[in-house]
Amino acid sequence: MRLIFMGTPDFAVPALRAISEAGHEIAAVYTQPPREAGRGLALRKSPVQVAAEVLGLPVVTPASLKSAEEQARFRALGADAAIVVAYGLILPKTILEGTTHGAFNIHASLLPRWRGAAPIQRAIMAGDLETGVSIMRLNRGLDTGPVCLAERMPIGPDMTAGELHDELARLGARLMVETLEQLERDALTCAPQPGDGISHADKIVPAETRIDWQRPAPEVHNFIRGLSPHPGAWFEVTLNGKPERIRALRSQIVEISGTPGTVLDDHLTIACGEGAVRLTQVQRAGRRPMPAGDFLRGVTLGTGTTVG
């Protein structure tokens, strides 16, 4: 089939590669423009643009799709379908209807649960035991389109958002190739989403990433792994007389108790509202992630220390 691929972050790269390897013609790859990044603020291409250039595919990087010129350029590609994976721009009606069969999206949840921007993080933070991928035909609503294919995946008790992200990206790539095979054979059916079981995965904002030690240990554990590695759940502690933010990246639930926010031993076990969590991987500002043992060898954070 002749396709337009629209995506930006790492999550979209496996799908781009899988569709290309399946033999489909990719008329153009749409991705967001290069952004300033790093200490030098040099322009950095998106992961999808980098992958597309390696594959020798034409890349288009409009800042918006609202203009008549951009919409005309899109339609002129004469594509059978558009594949959308975390593109990051609003798609006007003329874009959604600008191909023969419309636009299909890889969404990292079992719709209608976790519609929205952060389905992977929200599923883990909520303590969900499973999630999955839905292939959806896009409409103008927020993840409200009919679902064509879906597959479940368990969420391990210590799985981080980063680990789940990678697993779902691979699953989504495979399901999208299956979707295109069925579409090509005129055998694809898409069913409306049910009206119950709807939940929303709002974008993660910095104001909500601080750990609340008053919460029960299982909730704190889910919060930590749901925000790992990015943006990272954090707490504040005084080191060398100065407050410092520490990102907690991995943890374990421990069946001991104490005053919430208090360090209970020499292994970075911190009391919660009920029970405690033992931090096993942390990150100091400007440094790489490290095992908790390495962190403790460089600082004094003894039993009874209060963190916030």
HELIX and SHEET records of a PDB file:
HELIX    1   1 ASP A   10  ALA A   12  5                                   3    
HELIX    2   2 VAL A   13  GLU A   21  1                                   9    
HELIX    3   3 PRO A   47  VAL A   54  1                                   8    
HELIX    4   4 ALA A   68  ALA A   76  1                                   9    
HELIX    5   5 LYS A   93  LEU A   96  1                                   4    
HELIX    6   6 PRO A  119  MET A  125  1                                   7    
HELIX    7   7 ALA A  161  GLU A  184  1                                  24    
HELIX    8   8 PRO A  206  GLU A  208  5                                   3    
HELIX    9   9 ALA A  217  GLY A  226  1                                  10    
HELIX   10  10 ALA A  292  GLY A  298  1                                   7    
SHEET    1   A 7 VAL A  59  VAL A  60  0                                        
SHEET    2   A 7 GLU A  25  TYR A  30  1                                        
SHEET    3   A 7 ARG A   2  GLY A   7  1                                        
SHEET    4   A 7 ALA A  81  VAL A  85  1                                        
SHEET    5   A 7 ALA A 103  HIS A 107  1                                        
SHEET    6   A 7 GLU A 130  ARG A 137 -1                                        
SHEET    7   A 7 VAL A 147  PRO A 154 -1                                        
SHEET    1   B 2 ARG A  35  ALA A  37  0                                        
SHEET    2   B 2 ALA A  42  ARG A  44 -1                                        
SHEET    1   C 2 ARG A 115  GLY A 116  0                                        
SHEET    2   C 2 HIS A 200  ALA A 201  1                                        
SHEET    1   D 4 ALA A 233  LEU A 239  0                                        
SHEET    2   D 4 LYS A 242  VAL A 254 -1                                        
SHEET    3   D 4 ALA A 276  ARG A 284 -1                                        
SHEET    4   D 4 THR A 269  ALA A 271 -1                                        
SHEET    1   E 4 ALA A 233  LEU A 239  0                                        
SHEET    2   E 4 LYS A 242  VAL A 254 -1                                        
SHEET    3   E 4 ALA A 276  ARG A 284 -1                                        
SHEET    4   E 4 MET A 290  PRO A 291 -1                                        
END                                                                             
